[in-house]
Amino acid sequence: MRRFLLIFAISLIASVGANAQIHPATSALASASPSLAPPLPSGNGDGNITSTIFEGPTRFEASIEYAWTHAEVAPNLNYNLNGFVGSLSWFFLRDLGAEGQLLGGWGGGNANSKLAFAGGGLHARFNQSNRLQPWIHGLIGNAHVHPQTLYGGQQSFGWEAGGGIDYRLITWVSLRVGADALGTHFFEVTQVSPVIHGGIVFSF
C-alpha cells in the first residue's frame, strides 16, 4: 500500500510539472524574443531601400564649368566674355581645403579680347553629407588681359571671392552653380568683375 501511494505521488508531481511547462502564460514568455537589431529603413514600395544620406567626406573635388565674365578693364574696354573655370580642391580637414583654379574667357565686343586668372586659396564646404552642399572660397593669384593697350601692361595681381551650391546626383558626381567677384588692378585702376559659372564636379 505504501509503495502504491509513493508511486502515485511521484506520478502526480511529474504530471503537474509537465502541465506547467505548456501553460499558456509560460509558453508566451518562452516564445517572446525581443529583437536587438535596429529596424530597417522604409522602402519606396518596390522593395528597394532608399536614403538621402551619402558617403563622405571625400578628400578631393575637381570641377569643369562654363563661365561668363563681365570685365571692365578700362573706360573703353568693357568685355562680356564666355569661357571656362577649372578647379581642384584638396580637403586637408573634413570641410576645409586648398583650391587651385584656372579661369579663362574670350570674345566680347573685340573678337581677340581675352582674360585669364590663375590662383589658389581656401575652399570651405557645408552640409557635406546632404544632397545640397553650399560652399565658399577665396583665392589670390595672377590675371592676364589681351590685347595689349596704350594704358599699360597685360599682367596684374588678382583675387577672387564668392561661393555657390552643389547638387549631389550620386556620391561622386554633383552639379555646381556659383558666382564670384574677380578683382584686378590693370592700368593702375582697380576693377571688380562679376563671374557667373556652372558645371559638373567630381568627388573622390
Backbone as numpy.savetxt, mean C-alpha at the origin, in Angstrom:
# Nx Ny Nz CAx CAy CAz Cx Cy Cz
-28.28 -69.08 51.47 -29.10 -67.87 51.47 -28.24 -66.62 51.47
-27.20 -66.60 52.31 -26.32 -65.44 52.36 -25.60 -65.26 51.02
-25.18 -66.39 50.44 -24.50 -66.30 49.14 -25.44 -65.73 48.09
-26.70 -66.11 48.11 -27.68 -65.58 47.16 -27.87 -64.09 47.32
-27.98 -63.63 48.59 -28.14 -62.19 48.86 -26.92 -61.41 48.40
-25.71 -61.97 48.61 -24.49 -61.28 48.20 -24.44 -61.14 46.69
-24.78 -62.20 45.95 -24.80 -62.13 44.48 -25.83 -61.11 44.00
-27.01 -61.10 44.66 -28.07 -60.15 44.29 -27.62 -58.71 44.50
-26.92 -58.45 45.62 -26.46 -57.09 45.92 -25.43 -56.64 44.90
-24.51 -57.53 44.53 -23.48 -57.17 43.54 -24.13 -56.88 42.19
-25.12 -57.69 41.80 -25.82 -57.46 40.53 -26.55 -56.13 40.53
-27.19 -55.77 41.67 -27.93 -54.51 41.76 -26.99 -53.32 41.63
-25.83 -53.37 42.28 -24.86 -52.27 42.20 -24.33 -52.11 40.77
-24.05 -53.23 40.10 -23.56 -53.17 38.72 -24.60 -52.57 37.80
-25.91 -52.91 38.04 -26.99 -52.39 37.21 -27.12 -50.89 37.38
-27.03 -50.40 38.63 -27.14 -48.95 38.89 -26.00 -48.20 38.22
-24.77 -48.74 38.27 -23.62 -48.09 37.62 -23.78 -47.99 36.13
-24.31 -49.04 35.50 -24.51 -49.01 34.05 -25.55 -47.99 33.65
-26.65 -47.89 34.45 -27.68 -46.89 34.15 -27.14 -45.47 34.28
-26.27 -45.24 35.25 -25.71 -43.90 35.44 -24.86 -43.49 34.25
-24.17 -44.47 33.62 -23.31 -44.13 32.49 -24.10 -43.70 31.27
-25.32 -44.20 31.10 -26.11 -43.85 29.92 -27.24 -42.90 30.26
-27.20 -42.31 31.47 -28.23 -41.34 31.86 -28.17 -40.14 30.91
-29.30 -39.55 30.50 -29.28 -38.42 29.53 -28.40 -37.28 29.97
-28.40 -36.97 31.30 -27.60 -35.84 31.76 -26.12 -36.10 31.57
-25.68 -37.30 32.00 -24.26 -37.61 31.85 -23.89 -37.81 30.40
-24.83 -38.31 29.57 -24.57 -38.49 28.15 -24.38 -37.15 27.47
-25.22 -36.13 27.84 -25.10 -34.79 27.24 -23.78 -34.15 27.62
-23.36 -34.35 28.89 -22.08 -33.78 29.32 -20.92 -34.42 28.58
-21.04 -35.74 28.37 -19.96 -36.44 27.69 -19.85 -36.04 26.24
-21.02 -35.72 25.58 -20.99 -35.38 24.16 -20.64 -33.92 23.92
-20.72 -33.09 24.98 -20.40 -31.67 24.81 -18.90 -31.52 24.72
-18.41 -30.93 23.59 -16.97 -30.73 23.40 -16.74 -29.37 22.78
-16.64 -28.35 23.60 -16.45 -26.99 23.05 -15.19 -26.91 22.21
-15.31 -26.25 21.03 -14.17 -26.12 20.12 -13.26 -25.00 20.56
-11.99 -25.28 20.52 -11.02 -24.24 20.84 -10.56 -23.48 19.60
-10.94 -23.91 18.41 -10.51 -23.24 17.18 -11.35 -22.00 16.95
-10.76 -20.90 16.42 -11.54 -19.69 16.14 -12.48 -19.92 14.97
-13.60 -19.20 14.93 -14.54 -19.38 13.81 -13.90 -18.95 12.50
-14.26 -19.65 11.42 -13.76 -19.30 10.11 -14.42 -18.04 9.62
-13.71 -17.20 8.83 -14.35 -16.01 8.28 -15.47 -16.39 7.33
-16.46 -15.51 7.25 -17.62 -15.78 6.42 -17.25 -15.73 4.96
-17.93 -16.52 4.16 -17.65 -16.57 2.74 -18.54 -15.61 1.98
-18.43 -15.68 0.64 -19.23 -14.79 -0.20 -20.41 -15.52 -0.82
-20.75 -16.69 -0.28 -21.92 -17.40 -0.77 -21.61 -18.54 -1.70
-20.38 -18.54 -2.30 -20.04 -19.63 -3.21 -18.96 -20.52 -2.65
-18.73 -20.44 -1.35 -17.75 -21.31 -0.73 -16.37 -20.73 -0.67
-16.13 -19.55 -1.26 -14.81 -18.94 -1.25 -14.72 -17.94 -0.11
-13.62 -17.99 0.64 -13.42 -17.08 1.76 -12.79 -15.80 1.23
-13.36 -14.66 1.58 -12.86 -13.37 1.12 -12.37 -12.56 2.29
-11.44 -11.64 2.02 -10.89 -10.79 3.06 -10.37 -9.51 2.44
-10.39 -8.40 3.19 -9.84 -7.14 2.73 -8.50 -6.86 3.37
-7.93 -7.84 4.09 -6.62 -7.68 4.70 -5.57 -8.26 3.77
-4.51 -7.49 3.51 -3.48 -7.91 2.58 -2.21 -8.27 3.33
-1.37 -9.02 2.65 -0.06 -9.31 3.21 0.75 -8.02 3.32
1.67 -7.97 4.23 2.50 -6.78 4.32 3.33 -6.83 5.57
4.15 -5.85 5.79 4.43 -4.79 4.81 5.52 -5.22 3.83
5.53 -4.63 2.64 6.55 -4.90 1.65 7.74 -3.96 1.87
8.90 -4.33 1.34 10.10 -3.54 1.55 10.40 -2.59 0.39
9.88 -2.90 -0.82 10.18 -2.08 -2.00 8.89 -1.74 -2.75
8.88 -0.56 -3.36 7.81 -0.14 -4.26 8.43 0.51 -5.49
8.03 0.08 -6.68 8.49 0.64 -7.93 7.27 1.10 -8.73
7.32 2.34 -9.22 6.17 2.88 -9.95 6.59 3.41 -11.30
5.67 3.36 -12.25 5.81 4.00 -13.55 4.48 4.69 -13.84
4.53 6.02 -14.14 3.31 6.80 -14.21 3.38 7.82 -15.34
2.21 8.18 -15.85 2.08 9.35 -16.73 2.09 10.60 -15.87
2.70 11.68 -16.38 2.78 12.93 -15.62 2.47 14.12 -16.53
1.68 15.05 -16.00 1.42 16.33 -16.66 2.00 17.43 -15.79
2.81 18.31 -16.41 3.48 19.37 -15.67 3.21 20.71 -16.34
2.82 21.69 -15.54 2.71 23.07 -16.03 3.92 23.83 -15.50
4.86 24.14 -16.38 6.12 24.77 -15.99 6.14 26.21 -16.47
6.39 27.12 -15.53 6.57 28.53 -15.85 8.00 28.91 -15.47
8.92 28.74 -16.40 10.33 28.95 -16.08 10.78 30.38 -16.32
9.97 31.14 -17.08 10.29 32.55 -17.34 9.00 33.23 -17.82
8.98 34.57 -17.84 7.74 35.26 -18.25 7.20 34.81 -19.60
8.07 34.50 -20.54 7.61 34.10 -21.86 7.83 32.61 -22.12
8.11 31.86 -21.06 8.36 30.41 -21.19 7.41 29.65 -20.27
6.20 29.43 -20.74 5.18 28.68 -20.00 4.87 27.41 -20.78
5.16 26.27 -20.17 5.02 25.00 -20.85 3.98 24.12 -20.17
3.12 23.48 -20.97 2.30 22.37 -20.51 2.92 21.10 -21.08
3.52 20.30 -20.20 4.35 19.19 -20.65 3.71 17.85 -20.30
3.80 16.92 -21.23 3.39 15.53 -21.00 4.64 14.68 -20.86
4.60 13.74 -19.91 5.78 12.93 -19.70 5.52 11.76 -18.78
6.48 11.47 -17.92 6.41 10.27 -17.09 7.08 10.54 -15.75
6.75 9.70 -14.77 7.43 9.64 -13.49 7.81 8.19 -13.24
9.05 7.97 -12.89 9.50 6.65 -12.46 10.14 6.76 -11.10
9.79 5.87 -10.17 10.33 5.97 -8.82 10.58 4.58 -8.24
11.50 4.54 -7.28 11.79 3.33 -6.53 11.96 3.70 -5.07
11.21 3.03 -4.19 11.27 3.31 -2.76 11.69 2.06 -2.00
12.59 2.25 -1.04 13.04 1.18 -0.14 12.66 1.56 1.27
11.85 0.73 1.92 11.33 1.03 3.25 12.23 0.39 4.30
13.10 1.23 4.90 14.00 0.76 5.95 13.27 0.63 7.28
12.14 1.33 7.45 11.20 1.10 8.53 9.90 0.59 7.92
8.95 0.19 8.76 7.70 -0.38 8.24 7.04 0.53 7.22
6.86 1.81 7.54 6.12 2.72 6.68 6.91 3.97 6.31
8.22 3.97 6.51 9.07 5.10 6.14 10.24 4.58 5.33
10.45 5.20 4.16 11.50 4.71 3.30 12.22 5.81 2.56
13.25 5.41 1.82 14.02 6.29 0.96 13.53 6.12 -0.47
13.34 7.24 -1.17 12.81 7.21 -2.54 13.76 7.91 -3.50
13.93 7.32 -4.66 14.59 7.96 -5.79 13.61 8.11 -6.93
13.66 9.28 -7.61 12.66 9.54 -8.64 13.27 10.23 -9.84
12.72 9.92 -11.01 13.05 10.60 -12.26 11.76 11.08 -12.90
11.70 12.39 -13.18 10.53 13.02 -13.82 10.98 13.62 -15.13
10.22 13.38 -16.18 10.53 13.97 -17.48 9.27 14.43 -18.18
9.35 15.58 -18.85 8.22 16.10 -19.61 8.69 16.80 -20.86
7.87 16.78 -21.90 8.25 17.43 -23.15 7.00 17.87 -23.90
7.20 18.71 -24.93 6.09 19.18 -25.74 5.70 20.59 -25.37
4.40 20.82 -25.25 3.91 22.15 -24.91 3.89 23.06 -26.12
3.92 24.39 -25.88 3.89 25.36 -26.96 5.09 25.25 -27.88
6.22 24.88 -27.31 7.43 24.67 -28.11 7.68 23.18 -28.19
7.69 22.63 -29.39 7.82 21.18 -29.55 9.13 20.66 -28.99
10.13 21.55 -28.87 11.43 21.12 -28.36 11.59 21.37 -26.87
10.58 21.89 -26.21 10.70 22.20 -24.79 10.69 20.91 -23.97
11.57 20.89 -22.97 11.70 19.72 -22.11 12.03 20.17 -20.70
11.59 19.37 -19.74 11.91 19.61 -18.34 12.14 18.27 -17.67
13.23 18.17 -16.92 13.55 16.93 -16.23 13.95 17.23 -14.80
13.64 16.28 -13.91 14.03 16.39 -12.50 14.44 15.01 -12.02
15.58 14.94 -11.34 16.05 13.71 -10.72 16.38 14.03 -9.27
15.80 13.27 -8.35 16.03 13.58 -6.94 15.78 12.39 -6.04
16.05 12.58 -4.78 15.84 11.56 -3.77 15.42 12.17 -2.46
14.81 11.36 -1.61 14.34 11.86 -0.32 13.60 10.78 0.44
12.58 11.20 1.18 11.82 10.31 2.04 10.41 10.09 1.51
9.91 8.88 1.75 8.56 8.49 1.33 7.89 7.83 2.53
6.72 8.32 2.93 5.98 7.76 4.07 4.62 7.28 3.57
4.21 6.09 4.02 2.91 5.53 3.64 2.09 5.26 4.90
0.77 5.16 4.70 -0.15 4.98 5.83 -1.16 3.89 5.48
-1.67 3.20 6.53 -2.68 2.15 6.34 -2.21 1.12 5.32
-0.98 0.62 5.53 -0.38 -0.26 4.54 -1.13 -1.57 4.36
-1.87 -2.00 5.37 -2.58 -3.28 5.28 -3.98 -3.13 4.68
-4.38 -1.91 4.31 -5.72 -1.70 3.75 -5.65 -1.55 2.23
-6.82 -1.59 1.61 -6.87 -1.46 0.15 -6.47 -0.05 -0.29
-6.89 0.99 0.44 -6.52 2.36 0.14 -5.33 2.76 1.00
-4.26 3.22 0.38 -3.02 3.54 1.09 -2.57 4.96 0.74
-2.83 5.96 1.59 -2.30 7.30 1.33 -0.79 7.33 1.53
-0.13 8.31 0.92 1.31 8.46 1.05 1.71 9.91 0.82
2.87 10.28 1.34 3.45 11.59 1.11 4.95 11.41 0.87
5.56 12.38 0.21 7.01 12.31 0.01 7.58 13.72 -0.14
8.89 13.82 0.07 9.64 15.05 -0.13 11.00 14.71 -0.69
11.39 15.38 -1.80 12.61 15.05 -2.52 13.41 16.31 -2.82
14.72 16.18 -2.94 15.58 17.24 -3.42 16.48 16.67 -4.50
16.89 17.53 -5.45 17.72 17.02 -6.53 18.09 18.11 -7.51
18.15 17.73 -8.78 18.60 18.62 -9.85 17.55 18.67 -10.94
17.31 19.87 -11.48 16.35 20.06 -12.56 17.09 20.58 -13.80
16.55 20.21 -14.95 17.15 20.61 -16.23 16.02 21.08 -17.15
16.23 22.20 -17.85 15.24 22.72 -18.77 15.87 22.87 -20.15
15.07 22.68 -21.17 15.49 22.82 -22.56 14.37 23.54 -23.31
14.67 24.48 -24.21 15.98 24.78 -24.80 16.78 25.82 -23.99
18.00 26.01 -24.40 18.84 27.07 -23.85 18.23 28.43 -24.21
18.22 29.35 -23.26 17.67 30.68 -23.51 18.69 31.74 -23.12
18.35 33.00 -23.45 19.21 34.13 -23.10 19.11 34.48 -21.62
18.14 33.89 -20.90 17.94 34.24 -19.49 19.02 33.64 -18.58
19.63 32.53 -19.00 20.64 31.91 -18.15 20.82 30.43 -18.45
21.42 29.70 -17.48 21.75 28.31 -17.68 20.54 27.38 -17.63
20.80 26.12 -17.96 19.74 25.13 -18.06 19.62 24.25 -16.82
20.53 24.38 -15.85 20.54 23.55 -14.65 20.05 24.36 -13.45
19.40 23.66 -12.51 18.90 24.33 -11.32 18.76 23.32 -10.19
18.99 23.77 -8.97 18.58 22.98 -7.81 17.07 22.82 -7.85
16.58 21.64 -7.47 15.14 21.41 -7.48 14.67 20.65 -6.26
13.42 20.80 -5.96 12.79 20.04 -4.89 11.39 19.66 -5.32
10.86 18.63 -4.70 9.50 18.18 -5.00 8.84 17.71 -3.72
7.59 18.10 -3.51 6.84 17.70 -2.32 5.39 17.48 -2.71
4.79 16.45 -2.14 3.39 16.18 -2.43 2.97 14.84 -1.87
1.95 14.29 -2.48 1.43 13.01 -1.99 0.36 12.48 -2.91
-0.29 11.43 -2.45 -1.33 10.81 -3.25 -1.92 9.63 -2.52
-2.50 8.74 -3.29 -3.14 7.56 -2.72 -2.98 6.39 -3.69
-2.72 5.21 -3.13 -2.63 3.97 -3.90 -3.87 3.13 -3.64
-4.38 2.51 -4.69 -5.52 1.59 -4.58 -5.03 0.19 -4.89
-5.05 -0.68 -3.88 -4.49 -2.02 -4.00 -5.41 -2.92 -4.82
-4.92 -3.41 -5.95 -5.66 -4.37 -6.75 -5.46 -5.78 -6.21
-4.22 -6.17 -6.05 -3.84 -7.41 -5.40 -2.67 -7.08 -4.48
-2.14 -8.07 -3.79 -1.09 -7.82 -2.81 0.08 -7.07 -3.40
0.45 -7.38 -4.64 1.69 -6.84 -5.20 1.49 -5.74 -6.22
0.26 -5.40 -6.58 0.01 -4.41 -7.64 -1.03 -3.40 -7.17
-0.73 -2.11 -7.38 -1.65 -1.04 -7.00 -1.74 -0.01 -8.12
-2.84 0.74 -8.12 -2.98 1.92 -8.96 -2.66 3.16 -8.12
-2.00 4.13 -8.72 -1.58 5.32 -7.96 -2.02 6.59 -8.67
-2.49 7.57 -7.88 -2.70 8.94 -8.34 -2.02 9.86 -7.33
-1.47 10.97 -7.83 -0.78 11.88 -6.93 -0.66 13.27 -7.53
-0.28 14.22 -6.68 -0.06 15.61 -7.09 1.14 16.14 -6.32
2.01 16.88 -7.02 3.23 17.40 -6.42 3.43 18.85 -6.82
4.23 19.53 -6.01 4.76 20.85 -6.36 6.24 20.67 -6.66
6.66 21.09 -7.85 8.05 21.00 -8.27 8.67 22.38 -8.19
9.63 22.56 -7.30 10.28 23.84 -7.13 11.63 23.90 -7.85
11.87 24.99 -8.59 13.14 25.20 -9.30 13.57 26.65 -9.13
14.80 26.95 -9.60 15.33 28.31 -9.48 16.14 28.64 -10.74
15.44 28.57 -11.87 16.08 28.93 -13.12 16.15 30.45 -13.26
17.23 30.94 -13.85 17.39 32.34 -14.23 17.24 33.29 -13.05
17.71 32.82 -11.86 17.67 33.61 -10.63 16.25 33.93 -10.17
15.29 33.14 -10.63 13.89 33.33 -10.24 13.36 31.99 -9.76
12.60 32.02 -8.67 12.02 30.78 -8.13 10.73 30.44 -8.86
10.62 29.19 -9.27 9.40 28.69 -9.91 8.85 27.52 -9.10
7.52 27.43 -9.02 6.84 26.28 -8.42 5.82 25.78 -9.43
6.05 24.59 -9.95 5.23 24.04 -11.03 4.40 22.87 -10.52
3.10 22.83 -10.83 2.27 21.69 -10.43 2.53 20.48 -11.32
2.52 19.30 -10.68 2.70 18.04 -11.41 1.56 17.10 -10.99
0.79 16.64 -11.96 -0.29 15.68 -11.72 0.12 14.36 -12.39
0.03 13.26 -11.65 0.52 11.99 -12.21 -0.33 10.81 -11.75
-0.25 9.75 -12.50 -0.98 8.52 -12.16 -0.46 7.35 -12.95
-0.50 6.18 -12.33 0.00 4.99 -13.00 -0.09 3.75 -12.15
0.89 2.89 -12.25 0.87 1.59 -11.60 2.07 1.45 -10.68
1.86 0.72 -9.56 2.91 0.51 -8.58 3.05 -0.99 -8.33
4.29 -1.45 -8.27 4.59 -2.84 -7.95 5.26 -2.88 -6.58
4.75 -3.73 -5.69 5.30 -3.89 -4.33 5.93 -5.27 -4.20
7.12 -5.31 -3.59 7.80 -6.60 -3.46 8.78 -6.55 -2.29
